Amino acid sequence: MISIKDTINISALNHLYSELDQQNAASRLDLSMGLNLKFNTFSAFVCFIQFIFTWKRKANAGSIILQKRAVTYLDVEKTVREHTGFVISVVGWKNGIFDADGNDLKPHFKKANAILLKLFQESKWTKSSYRAAVLFPAIDHVPPEQGLFDLFYIHSRSTNTYNLAPESAYELLTLNLIESTTENNEALKVYYSKIAGELKGVLFELFENTHKFARKSSSGDSLTPGLRGVYSKLFNFEYKRLRNFTDNSPALERYFSEIHLRNPESITGFRNVSFLEISVFDSGSGIVRVYKKKELIGKSIDDIPIGDEFTYLIEALKKNNTSHKGILGKESRGVGLYRMMEIVSKANGFLRIRTGRLDLFRNFLSVPFYEPRNDTFNYSLFNWDSQSVIATQLQDVSGTSISIIMPCINPR
């Protein structure tokens, strides 16, 4: 059994991946966790989702055990409202969810999830949010009328098909995201509403990417369970407490130091740091497995050198590089990150990508993105821990998470 502590950050998740790799593949592997998990650091929640899927894809994955005796419906309702319970139940449903006494918690989760799903289906996103965080999911292993919501998809009643909504429709998603995360902070709501067009572009590019590449495995097989989505959270804290929110990451600390030096008069006061996290995640095969699927037929990702995986990822980001055929067989744009990098760079933002064996970032304050250039340097990414452009091999993860920081800078 692997036990998850209540405070979730990137360091804790890396430790859990090491534990996962060391487990006996022949033994049933249960996952144990508390009811009150805390995600105080940038990108922690979506990276937690990746870990849950990485565990679930193991052949010996067992049940989810909640570390409390006699868990009640109210306990379950709370963790579902916090989004954590919803995610773990979607992923772990088949093999069961139990409390410390061995009681089956599926009836409680079924009832609590139904309430949250009803809010999703009725587009009551502000009500579905929790403490300045909101989750917009797409569930691929259930009937589309249950798992695909109208912020992302348009239902054609004549053909009973669900098609990805055009970019113009993502204005509603953007407005709901801003409203849900800034509900109790009017000044930040006004600030992010002014850049709603840029946020819409980022959301469309990233979610379209999951639609094209992450609904099935790189070999075309259905993924059960399969979950994609957008997660956003507003961070607003005193600068002196920075390390509580960065997990002592040198990359983040340097970025926020630069933000602080350039923008001493933030909207919420000299001593505050304010930013919006926008993360898009999926449970697919990962960027490199999709981009190089022909070369990887019959192979594991571990069969290629980590330096090659790093190179392939950079190639996949470049404009017009693609593994996907568009309409009428014409080449569509690449993995979909070219425009996102333009937008985030102009906003002086920050990017993090966790996929395959790579954990990479880019601080666009230090290394801006130059629109006309399509060379490798313009797509440079750096290792999360070492801050080097030389690839560092980590444990292989399921899916991809792409997290960006849109900072609040010198509003007037």
Sequence and secondary structure as in RCSB ss.txt:
>XXXX:A:sequence
MISIKDTINISALNHLYSELDQQNAASRLDLSMGLNLKFNTFSAFVCFIQFIFTWKRKANAGSIILQKRAVTYLD
VEKTVREHTGFVISVVGWKNGIFDADGNDLKPHFKKANAILLKLFQESKWTKSSYRAAVLFPAIDHVPPEQGLFD
LFYIHSRSTNTYNLAPESAYELLTLNLIESTTENNEALKVYYSKIAGELKGVLFELFENTHKFARKSSSGDSLTP
GLRGVYSKLFNFEYKRLRNFTDNSPALERYFSEIHLRNPESITGFRNVSFLEISVFDSGSGIVRVYKKKELIGKS
IDDIPIGDEFTYLIEALKKNNTSHKGILGKESRGVGLYRMMEIVSKANGFLRIRTGRLDLFRNFLSVPFYEPRND
TFNYSLFNWDSQSVIATQLQDVSGTSISIIMPCINPR
>XXXX:A:secstr
 EEE SB  HHHHHHHHHHHHHS TTS EEEEE S  B  STTHHHHHHHHHHHHHTSTTEEEEEESSSS  HHH
HHHHHHTSHHHHHHHHHTTT EE TT  B HHHHHHHHHHHHHHHHTT HHHH BTTEEEEEEESSS HHHH  T
TTEEEETTTTEEEE  GGGHHHHHHHHHHHHSTT HHHHHHHHHTHHHHHHHHHHHHHHHHHHSSB TTS B SS
 EEEEEEEEEEEEGGGHHHHHTT HHHHHHHHHHHHH SS TT TTEEEEEEEEEEE SS HHHHHTTTTTTT  
GGGS HHHHHHHHHHHHSTT  S B GGG B  SSS HHHHHHHHHTT EEEEEEETEEEEEETTTS   TT  S
GGGG  EETTT  SS      EEEEEEEEEEE     
